[in-house]
Amino acid sequence: MQFTNSLEFAKDLDANDSLATYRNEFHLINHNGKPCVYLCGNSLGLQPKRVREAIDQELKDWAELGVEGHFRGKNPWLYYHHFLTENAAKIVGALPSEVVIMNNLTANLHLMMVSFYKPTATRYKIMMEAGAFPSDMYAMETQALHHGLNPEDAIIELKPRAGEHTLRTEDILAEIEQHKDSLAIVMMGGVNYYTGQLFDMQAITAAAHSVGAKAGFDLAHAAGNIPVKLHDWKVDFAVWCTYKYLNSGPGGTSGVFVHEKHANKPELNRFAGWWGHDEQARFQMKKGFIPMQGAAGWQLSNAQILPMAAHKASLEIFAEAGIENLRKKSELLTAYLEFILKAFSQHLQIITPADPNQRGCQLSIIVKENGKQLFDFLETQGILPDWREPDVIRMSPVPLYNSFEDVFKIGVALEAYFETWH
Ligand SMILES: *Cc1c(COP(=O)(O)O)cnc(C)c1O
């Protein structure tokens, strides 16, 4: 599409956007009485208005039924995770039995590593992208230590070529091949939080499997941002949080995917809890763990109803809008942002790949001088991106609640900044 930097053009795109009404489903943040341009959906998604009602329902059942809410609540708490799996599965391209909503992200990452990282004397290495989210780095580091290994030796970090900011798929695949005898697992982000690069999970999984390694992904920045096909790609496991693109509230719950092929493998190591035990026999309170089939067999504790109620409500919006439709709009919205930013390329460098197949909605921008100052200025103008040390501004226009007019306004603010301040 031929873009134009004008308010009229942006408004025209909004008028032709069949998803535009979803913006009304969210509480927009205000700045001086006007809605901000919120660009932090990659960090904490806005609150869907219907979340309050969903949580109120559970509070009401708790108030009126007490413990009986487990059986007689509108959504009986005993089975609560079942109410989320179908819609969650659609987002990650999984069978409902391959998905469970539980715990928090980093805890789930550890649980998955317990099952899928079983180092031997020769095959013990973990491959991840350099500059992964710190929680993932700490998780991998301590997983290696847990098995008596030296993280310096056990962890292979994939680094971009000199002078480049993102990884080339061919280089990732070559590294897998190079470590084919020692590689135990590839554990990467689906989308890197800093650069916004979307990795080719299908190719990476196939390469890992071809050398006898497992492949797992942290989809914190992918879930709800881009459609993925975990089942078809034969990914072994994946984990994600729900408070970023999935708009389920601060500290919200997390999702786990375990491929069907691992659904009934008693030999898989796992750290178990009573909620993962065979549902029919759970309350017999007997010795001897019998896992539920599929991902549900990895549950530890009884469901966290309040954060899961928020997630349930938010997932319904995704089910209605459709992740493929959202992606279509997202590609256009991000392409428009890229077009707007390119007018300032003497001051800004976009480090996120230009290829739409290698990115989600986020663009990461290095400001050549005084990035923090520009960031602070944008905030005064009601534009809310986020700042990541050392030098990146991340902007994530989200198709559910950001508009093309939002993106146009970013250009207006940048013009004001670079004209008056430089
Ligand atoms: C946001 C994010 C986290 C955060 O982990 P929590 O356990 O939810 O606090 C971890 N890993 C990645 C890749 C993230 O983007």
The ligand as an SDF file (V2000), in Angstrom:
LIG
                    3D

 15 15  0  0  0  0  0  0  0  0999 V2000
    8.0350  -10.5350   30.0120 C   0  0  0  0  0  0  0  0  0  0  0  0
    8.9500  -11.6820   29.9260 C   0  0  0  0  0  0  0  0  0  0  0  0
    9.2380  -12.4650   31.0550 C   0  0  0  0  0  0  0  0  0  0  0  0
    8.6610  -12.1410   32.3990 C   0  0  0  0  0  0  0  0  0  0  0  0
    8.5720  -13.2760   33.2050 O   0  0  0  0  0  0  0  0  0  0  0  0
    7.5030  -13.3870   34.3780 P   0  0  0  0  0  0  0  0  0  0  0  0
    7.7850  -14.7080   34.9520 O   0  0  0  0  0  0  0  0  0  0  0  0
    6.1350  -13.2530   33.7690 O   0  0  0  0  0  0  0  0  0  0  0  0
    7.7650  -12.2510   35.3280 O   0  0  0  0  0  0  0  0  0  0  0  0
   10.0690  -13.5590   30.8900 C   0  0  0  0  0  0  0  0  0  0  0  0
   10.6010  -13.8620   29.6870 N   0  0  0  0  0  0  0  0  0  0  0  0
   10.3570  -13.1250   28.5840 C   0  0  0  0  0  0  0  0  0  0  0  0
   10.9530  -13.5030   27.2730 C   0  0  0  0  0  0  0  0  0  0  0  0
    9.5440  -11.9990   28.6820 C   0  0  0  0  0  0  0  0  0  0  0  0
    9.3250  -11.2410   27.6000 O   0  0  0  0  0  0  0  0  0  0  0  0
  1  2  1  0
  2  3  1  0
  2 14  2  0
  3  4  1  0
  3 10  2  0
  4  5  1  0
  5  6  1  0
  6  7  2  0
  6  8  1  0
  6  9  1  0
 10 11  1  0
 11 12  2  0
 12 13  1  0
 12 14  1  0
 14 15  1  0
M  END
$$$$
